[in-house]
Amino acid sequence: MHTELMQNAKKFVAFWFLYAVLIWLILFVASALGDQVISLKFHVLVLLSMFLSGATTLALDLQQQRRDAHMAIFIDKLRDLHTDNTRAGHILMRPDDSLAPLAEAINDVQRLNRDRIKLLQQQGSTLAALMTNMPLGALRITPERTIIQMNAQAQDMLAVDRDALGRDYSDVIKHHRLISLLEQALKMETQVRELVKFDNRMLDVSLVYYETRERHHELLVLLYDMTEVTQMQDMQSAFVANASHELRTPLTAIAGFTETLLAGAKDDPAALDEFLHIIQSETSRLLALTEDILALAKSPERLSKVAPVNVANIATEIFEANKTAADTLGLQLQNEISPSFTVNQDESVVRQILTNLIVNAIKYNRPGGLVKVAAMVTASEFVMAVKDTGLGISSEEQSRIFERFYRIDKSRNQAIPGTGLGLAIVQDLVSKSQGTIELDSQVGVGSTITVNLPLQ
């Protein structure tokens, strides 16, 4: 731009110089021919006026070119407003320049546009982070039924590919009920929410019809996987039903025999003794069931008292507490844990796991059998194993023994007391401790249950 201005200035100077020389020559010739009217002052005046005119014209031309240059800059700045360019500098002009107010106005618009672009970029980044990381499937659908945005969670829940964007949702989604809900929300221009079974999942579908700007709308689809919640609710309902049934049995027996005693059976010494023993047995069963239910209801926060635990002492104490039951069957109890073996764990967790496993190993053993307890530490885990030579568990039942209130083939152990919650408690404790549990069993040979807990 500077070079062009210099070239134009040189052209103007050359033009007026030649014009002045030409006029001066004419005047000189006229004077030489004897025209006395023309004087030297007139020569100077003419030459001066020509030079002033040339200078004025040059100044005006330079000013016009400067204005044209500024206008080109203004136009470029205004065109930048249509882009996301936030790094362009402001227009700098002297405050006394006639174009300074226009330059300042353009700078203000550019500053406002830069702030608006940054805000939109921030909002876009936030929306992208939400769409990517939130535990919801999300879709945006236009009133023309075109999918314009979909996150990975929605793709997984609906089992669709990434090429779904830009397509009609009826070509992508194959679930009839979900399509019906989408149609309803778009036609009625309203919000819809419903729990929909989608293959092996239960999805909470929320449809929100909203206005993006004046006379422009979209349909926002939010999908929340309720499968685990639904399964938990079903498990809780089943647990309450089973617990009610299990509690009703001993309570009914206690109430019935008590009523019989009050009706006059208490006067018969033989009947009195028999009924009181039955009431005592059912009361013990009721207490055991209540304790097991309370053990299952304990919160995970109670599993945080980590301290050095002597596992051998715990196993010995459990053996002593169940010695009578073991002697009745003539069982041999072997504690193969070193007396000095200690590990950093929650003692209440270790004690409850070993208690349930050892009690089960004693109850379901054969006369003259063996119960063996061992423990060790690996690079990352604390391992406990309880082995018995009892009834064993068939392969068909092995996948169910950790279910609450489940007891193996009742025809084989109907005389064995129990609540059916012992192994469920063990699995619950192991799961809350982020450990694993393994079963190795063979019918008629025995079972070995191994618990692996992470080192604390």
C-alpha positions in Angstrom: 0.0 0.0 0.0 2.9 2.4 0.8 4.6 1.7 -2.6 1.3 2.5 -4.4 1.0 5.8 -2.6 4.6 6.8 -3.5 4.0 5.9 -7.2 0.9 8.0 -7.3 2.6 10.9 -5.6 5.5 10.8 -8.2 2.9 10.8 -11.1 1.2 13.9 -9.6 4.5 15.7 -9.1 5.6 14.9 -12.7 2.3 16.0 -14.2 2.2 19.4 -12.5 5.9 20.0 -13.1 5.4 19.5 -16.9 2.3 21.6 -16.8 4.1 24.5 -15.1 7.1 24.3 -17.5 4.7 24.4 -20.5 2.8 27.5 -19.1 6.1 29.2 -18.3 7.5 28.6 -21.8 4.3 30.1 -23.3 4.7 33.1 -21.1 8.4 33.4 -21.9 7.8 33.3 -25.6 5.1 35.8 -25.3 7.4 38.1 -23.4 10.2 37.6 -25.9 8.0 38.6 -28.7 7.5 42.0 -27.1 4.2 41.6 -25.1 5.0 44.1 -22.3 1.8 43.4 -20.4 3.1 40.2 -19.0 5.4 40.8 -16.2 7.7 38.8 -14.0 5.2 39.0 -11.1 2.6 37.6 -13.3 4.9 34.8 -14.1 5.6 34.0 -10.5 1.9 34.2 -9.6 0.9 31.8 -12.3 3.7 29.4 -11.4 2.9 29.6 -7.7 -0.8 28.9 -8.3 0.0 25.9 -10.4 2.3 24.5 -7.8 -0.3 25.1 -5.0 -3.0 23.4 -7.1 -0.7 20.5 -7.8 0.2 20.2 -4.1 -3.4 20.4 -3.1 -4.5 17.8 -5.6 -1.7 15.5 -4.4 -2.6 15.9 -0.8 -6.3 15.2 -1.5 -5.3 12.1 -3.5 -3.0 10.9 -0.7 -5.8 11.4 1.8 -8.3 9.6 -0.4 -5.9 6.7 -0.8 -5.4 6.6 3.0 -9.1 6.5 3.5 -9.4 3.7 0.9 -6.7 1.8 2.7 -8.5 2.2 6.0 -11.8 1.2 4.4 -10.2 -2.0 3.1 -9.0 -2.7 6.7 -12.5 -2.0 8.0 -14.0 -4.4 5.5 -11.5 -7.1 6.3 -12.3 -6.7 10.0 -16.0 -6.9 9.4 -15.5 -10.0 7.3 -13.6 -11.5 10.2 -16.8 -11.3 12.3 -18.2 -14.1 10.2 -15.4 -16.4 11.2 -14.1 -17.9 14.5 -10.9 -15.8 14.3 -10.4 -14.5 17.8 -6.7 -13.5 17.4 -7.0 -10.6 15.0 -5.7 -7.3 16.4 -7.7 -4.1 16.8 -7.5 -1.1 14.4 -5.2 1.6 15.8 -5.8 5.2 14.7 -5.0 8.6 16.1 -7.8 10.0 18.3 -8.0 13.2 16.1 -8.5 11.2 12.9 -11.9 11.6 11.4 -12.2 7.8 11.0 -11.3 7.1 14.6 -14.9 6.8 15.8 -15.6 4.2 13.1 -12.5 2.3 14.0 -13.4 2.3 17.7 -16.9 1.1 16.8 -15.5 -1.8 14.7 -13.1 -2.6 17.6 -16.0 -2.8 20.0 -18.0 -5.1 17.7 -14.9 -7.2 17.2 -14.3 -7.4 21.0 -18.0 -8.4 21.5 -17.8 -11.0 18.8 -14.6 -12.4 20.3 -16.3 -12.7 23.7 -19.3 -14.4 22.1 -17.2 -16.9 20.2 -15.2 -17.8 23.4 -18.5 -18.2 25.3 -19.9 -20.5 22.5 -16.6 -22.5 22.4 -16.7 -22.9 26.2 -20.4 -23.9 26.1 -19.6 -26.3 23.3 -16.7 -27.9 25.2 -18.9 -28.3 28.3 -21.7 -29.9 26.3 -19.2 -32.2 24.6 -17.8 -33.2 28.0 -21.3 -33.8 29.4 -22.3 -35.8 26.3 -19.2 -38.0 26.6 -19.0 -38.6 30.3 -22.5 -38.5 31.7 -24.0 -41.9 32.6 -26.9 -41.2 30.2 -27.5 -41.9 26.5 -28.4 -38.7 24.7 -29.7 -37.9 21.2 -30.8 -34.7 19.6 -33.5 -35.0 16.9 -34.9 -32.3 14.6 -38.6 -32.0 13.9 -37.8 -33.5 10.5 -36.8 -36.7 12.4 -33.1 -36.4 11.7 -30.6 -37.4 14.3 -28.1 -34.6 14.6 -26.2 -35.7 17.7 -25.7 -38.9 19.6 -23.2 -39.9 22.3 -21.4 -43.2 22.7 -23.7 -44.3 25.6 -26.8 -44.0 23.4 -25.0 -45.9 20.6 -24.3 -48.7 23.0 -27.8 -48.8 24.5 -29.5 -48.7 21.2 -26.9 -50.9 19.4 -26.5 -48.4 16.5 -23.4 -47.3 14.5 -21.8 -43.9 14.4 -23.1 -43.4 10.8 -26.6 -42.8 12.3 -26.0 -39.0 12.3 -27.8 -37.2 9.6 -30.3 -40.1 9.1 -33.9 -40.5 9.9 -34.3 -42.2 13.3 -36.8 -44.7 11.9 -34.0 -46.0 9.7 -31.6 -46.5 12.6 -33.8 -47.4 15.7 -35.5 -50.7 15.3 -37.4 -50.8 18.6 -41.2 -50.3 17.9 -42.1 -48.8 21.3 -39.3 -46.3 21.4 -40.2 -45.1 17.8 -43.8 -44.7 19.0 -42.7 -42.5 21.9 -40.6 -40.4 19.6 -43.5 -39.9 17.2 -45.8 -39.0 20.1 -43.4 -36.4 21.4 -42.8 -34.8 18.0 -46.5 -34.7 17.0 -47.8 -33.5 20.4 -44.8 -31.3 20.9 -44.7 -32.3 24.5 -42.5 -34.2 27.1 -42.8 -38.0 27.4 -41.3 -40.4 29.9 -41.6 -44.1 30.1 -39.7 -47.3 31.2 -39.0 -49.3 28.1 -37.6 -52.9 27.9 -35.0 -52.8 25.2 -33.5 -56.3 24.5 -31.9 -57.3 27.8 -32.0 -53.8 29.2 -34.6 -51.7 31.0 -34.3 -48.1 29.9 -35.8 -45.0 31.4 -36.7 -43.0 28.3 -37.2 -39.2 28.8 -38.2 -37.1 25.7 -38.0 -33.3 26.0 -39.4 -31.2 23.1 -37.8 -27.7 23.5 -37.3 -24.5 21.6 -33.7 -23.8 20.6 -34.5 -20.3 19.3 -37.6 -18.5 18.0 -39.7 -20.9 15.9 -37.0 -23.6 15.9 -37.4 -26.7 18.0 -35.5 -30.0 18.8 -36.3 -33.2 20.6 -33.8 -34.2 23.3 -33.8 -37.9 24.1 -32.3 -39.1 27.4 -31.8 -42.8 28.1 -30.9 -44.1 31.6 -30.0 -47.8 32.0 -32.3 -49.0 34.9 -31.3 -52.6 34.5 -29.3 -52.9 37.6 -31.8 -50.9 39.6 -34.7 -53.0 38.4 -32.8 -56.2 39.2 -32.0 -54.9 42.7 -35.6 -54.0 43.2 -36.6 -57.5 42.1 -34.0 -59.0 44.4 -35.2 -56.9 47.3 -38.8 -58.0 46.7 -37.8 -61.6 46.5 -35.7 -61.2 49.7 -38.6 -59.7 51.6 -40.9 -62.4 50.4 -38.4 -65.2 51.3 -37.6 -63.6 54.6 -41.3 -63.3 55.5 -41.8 -66.9 54.6 -38.8 -68.1 56.6 -39.7 -66.0 59.6 -43.4 -67.1 59.5 -42.5 -70.8 59.8 -40.8 -70.7 63.3 -43.2 -68.0 64.5 -46.2 -70.1 63.5 -44.7 -73.1 65.3 -43.9 -71.1 68.5 -47.4 -69.6 68.5 -49.1 -73.0 67.8 -47.3 -74.9 70.5 -47.7 -72.0 73.0 -51.4 -72.0 72.4 -51.6 -75.8 72.8 -49.8 -75.5 76.2 -52.1 -72.7 77.4 -55.1 -74.8 76.3 -54.1 -77.5 78.9 -51.2 -79.5 77.5 -48.9 -77.9 80.1 -50.5 -80.2 82.6 -49.1 -83.2 80.8 -45.4 -83.5 81.8 -44.4 -85.4 78.7 -46.1 -83.0 76.3 -44.9 -80.0 78.2 -41.2 -81.2 77.9 -41.6 -82.0 74.2 -43.4 -78.7 73.3 -40.8 -76.6 75.2 -38.0 -78.3 73.4 -39.7 -77.6 70.0 -40.3 -74.0 71.1 -36.6 -73.7 72.1 -35.5 -75.1 68.7 -37.8 -72.8 66.7 -36.6 -69.8 68.8 -33.0 -70.6 68.1 -33.8 -70.9 64.4 -35.6 -67.6 64.5 -32.7 -65.9 66.2 -30.2 -67.4 63.7 -32.3 -66.2 60.9 -32.6 -62.7 62.4 -28.9 -62.5 62.9 -28.2 -63.5 59.3 -30.7 -60.9 57.9 -29.1 -58.2 60.0 -25.6 -59.3 58.8 -26.8 -58.9 55.2 -28.2 -55.4 56.0 -24.9 -54.0 57.3 -23.6 -51.1 55.3 -20.3 -51.1 53.5 -19.0 -48.3 55.7 -18.7 -50.8 58.5 -16.0 -52.7 56.6 -13.2 -50.2 57.2 -11.5 -51.1 60.5 -8.3 -52.5 59.1 -5.7 -53.8 61.6 -3.3 -56.7 62.0 -5.4 -59.9 62.4 -4.2 -63.3 63.7 -6.2 -65.6 61.5 -5.1 -68.8 63.2 -6.6 -67.6 66.5 -9.9 -66.7 64.8 -10.1 -70.2 63.2 -9.3 -71.9 66.5 -12.0 -69.9 68.3 -14.6 -70.9 65.7 -13.6 -74.5 66.0 -14.1 -74.3 69.8 -17.5 -72.7 69.4 -18.7 -75.5 67.1 -16.9 -78.4 68.9 -20.1 -79.9 70.1 -21.6 -80.2 66.6 -18.3 -81.5 65.2 -18.0 -84.1 68.0 -21.6 -85.3 67.3 -20.5 -86.3 63.7 -17.0 -87.4 64.8 -15.4 -84.8 62.6 -11.7 -84.0 62.6 -11.0 -80.2 62.6 -7.6 -79.2 61.2 -6.2 -75.6 61.5 -3.3 -75.5 59.1 -2.7 -71.7 59.6 0.5 -70.8 61.3 0.0 -69.5 64.8 2.1 -66.4 64.0 0.3 -65.7 60.7 -1.1 -62.1 60.7 -2.6 -60.0 57.9 -4.0 -56.4 57.7 -7.7 -56.9 57.3 -11.0 -56.0 58.9 -11.2 -58.6 61.7 -15.1 -58.6 61.7 -15.1 -59.5 58.0 -12.5 -62.3 58.3 -14.3 -63.7 61.4 -17.7 -63.7 59.7 -16.5 -65.2 56.5 -14.6 -68.0 58.3 -17.6 -68.6 60.7 -20.1 -69.1 57.9 -17.7 -71.3 55.9 -16.7 -73.5 58.8 -20.2 -73.9 60.1 -21.4 -75.0 56.7 -18.4 -77.4 56.4 -19.4 -79.0 59.7 -23.2 -79.1 59.1 -22.9 -80.6 55.6 -20.2 -83.1 56.3 -20.4 -86.9 56.6 -19.8 -88.7 59.9 -16.1 -89.2 60.6 -15.2 -86.5 58.0 -12.7 -83.7 57.9 -12.8 -79.9 58.0 -9.5 -78.2 57.1 -8.8 -74.4 57.2 -5.8 -72.8 55.5 -4.6 -69.2 54.7 -1.8 -67.5 52.9 -0.7 -64.2 51.3 0.2 -63.7 47.7 1.8 -60.6 46.1 -1.6 -58.8 46.1 -4.2 -60.9 47.9 -5.0 -62.6 51.2 -6.3 -66.1 50.6 -8.5 -68.2 52.9 -9.7 -71.7 52.1 -12.1 -74.1 53.9 -12.2 -77.7 52.8 -14.6 -80.4 53.9 -15.3 -84.1 53.0 -19.0 -83.7 53.1 -22.0 -84.1 50.8 -20.6 -82.1 47.9 -22.6 -79.9 45.5 -23.7 -80.9 42.0 -22.6 -78.9 39.1 -26.2 -77.8 38.4 -26.5 -76.3 41.9 -23.1 -74.7 42.2 -24.2 -71.6 40.4 -27.0 -71.0 42.9 -25.6 -71.8 46.3 -24.7 -68.1 46.9 -28.3 -67.0 46.4 -30.2 -65.9 49.4 -32.3 -68.5 51.1 -31.2 -71.2 48.6 -30.4 -74.6 50.1 -29.1 -77.6 48.1 -31.2 -80.6 47.5 -33.5 -80.6 50.5 -34.2 -84.3 50.2 -30.6 -84.9 51.3 -30.4 -82.3 54.1 -33.9 -81.7 55.3 -32.8 -82.6 58.8 -29.9 -80.1 58.7 -30.8 -76.8 60.4 -29.9 -73.6 58.5 -31.3 -70.3 57.2 -29.9 -70.5 53.6 -28.2 -67.2 54.1 -24.7 -68.3 55.2 -23.0 -68.3 51.8 -25.0 -65.3 50.7 -23.5 -63.4 53.6 -20.0 -64.6 52.6 -20.5 -63.5 49.0 -21.8 -60.1 50.1 -18.8 -59.5 52.4 -16.4 -60.6 49.7 -18.1 -58.4 47.1 -18.0 -55.3 49.4 -14.3 -56.0 50.1 -13.7 -56.1 46.3 -12.6 -59.7 46.5 -13.5 -63.0 44.7 -14.8 -66.3 45.9 -14.3 -69.7 44.2 -16.0 -73.1 44.7 -14.5 -76.5 43.9 -17.0 -79.3 44.8 -17.8 -82.9 43.8 -20.9 -84.8 45.0 -19.9 -87.5 47.6 -16.3 -86.2 47.8 -16.6 -82.7 49.4 -16.1 -79.1 48.7 -13.4 -76.4 49.0 -14.4 -72.7 49.1 -11.6 -70.2 48.5 -11.9 -66.5 49.3 -9.4 -64.0 47.9 -9.4 -60.5 49.4 -7.1 -57.6 48.3 -4.4 -56.7 50.7 -5.1 -53.6 52.7 
